[in-house]
Amino acid sequence: MFCFLDFSVDVFVTVQALYDYVATIEEEFDFQAGDIIAVTSTPEDGWWSGELLDENRRQRGRHIFPSNFVTLF
């Protein structure tokens, strides 16, 4: 189930995961191919900030993900 979030920061864009990703540090989050992510920041290092839009799997405090695993949605 997808939902709209009430962000304290603006959503820059939404992206869709191309591949599964398993977090390797505390700030990252896991996602699966096909998941939709609301992007809130796009630093040049390629590790973007955002929120998984699946509220059942979203984990508070985890917001970093690799930009090379997603595409514009």
MIVOSE-64648 format. One line per 5 residues: number of its first residue (from 1); their letters; for each residue x, y, z of C-alpha. Coordinates in nm, 3 decimals. Each point is the difference from the previous one (the first is absolute). Layout:
# residues N
NUM = A = X/Y/Z ~ ...
END
This chain:
# residues 73
1 = MFCFL = 0.000/0.000/0.000 ~ 0.136/0.341/-0.096 ~ -0.075/0.326/0.176 ~ 0.074/0.369/-0.025 ~ 0.236/0.129/0.267
6 = DFSVD = -0.006/0.322/0.195 ~ 0.366/0.101/-0.038 ~ 0.162/0.277/0.200 ~ 0.220/0.048/-0.308 ~ -0.106/0.018/-0.363
11 = VFVTV = -0.008/-0.309/-0.218 ~ 0.238/0.060/-0.288 ~ -0.116/-0.284/-0.227 ~ -0.126/-0.359/0.021 ~ 0.204/-0.292/-0.127
16 = QALYD = -0.054/-0.372/-0.050 ~ 0.250/-0.264/0.112 ~ 0.161/-0.195/-0.283 ~ 0.160/-0.257/0.228 ~ -0.027/-0.133/0.355
21 = YVATI = 0.227/0.172/0.253 ~ 0.100/-0.116/0.348 ~ 0.113/0.276/0.237 ~ 0.358/-0.020/0.127 ~ -0.007/0.282/0.257
26 = EEEFD = -0.259/0.127/0.248 ~ -0.109/0.306/-0.205 ~ -0.077/-0.201/-0.316 ~ -0.321/-0.189/-0.071 ~ -0.077/-0.325/-0.180
31 = FQAGD = -0.217/0.004/-0.310 ~ -0.110/-0.235/-0.275 ~ -0.012/0.037/-0.377 ~ -0.319/0.188/-0.087 ~ -0.024/0.194/0.328
36 = IIAVT = -0.080/0.372/-0.024 ~ 0.215/0.247/0.194 ~ -0.067/0.370/0.064 ~ 0.334/0.180/-0.037 ~ 0.069/0.293/0.232
41 = STPED = 0.367/0.072/-0.075 ~ 0.243/-0.085/-0.281 ~ 0.361/0.055/0.113 ~ 0.265/-0.039/-0.269 ~ 0.156/-0.302/0.173
46 = GWWSG = -0.287/-0.217/-0.133 ~ -0.144/-0.089/0.342 ~ -0.339/0.166/-0.005 ~ -0.245/0.064/0.283 ~ -0.364/-0.101/-0.013
51 = ELLDE = -0.283/-0.211/0.134 ~ -0.132/-0.335/-0.113 ~ -0.367/0.053/-0.086 ~ -0.103/-0.342/0.130 ~ -0.104/0.096/0.352
56 = NRRQR = -0.001/-0.363/0.116 ~ 0.374/-0.035/-0.075 ~ 0.119/0.357/0.065 ~ 0.239/0.028/0.295 ~ 0.019/0.327/0.193
61 = GRHIF = 0.345/0.161/-0.005 ~ 0.116/-0.191/-0.308 ~ 0.012/0.232/-0.300 ~ 0.316/-0.059/-0.209 ~ 0.005/-0.209/-0.319
66 = PSNFV = 0.225/-0.044/-0.308 ~ -0.120/0.206/-0.297 ~ 0.140/-0.249/-0.253 ~ -0.262/-0.257/0.111 ~ -0.297/0.217/-0.105
71 = TLF = -0.154/0.173/-0.302 ~ -0.238/0.294/-0.035 ~ -0.364/-0.097/0.050
END
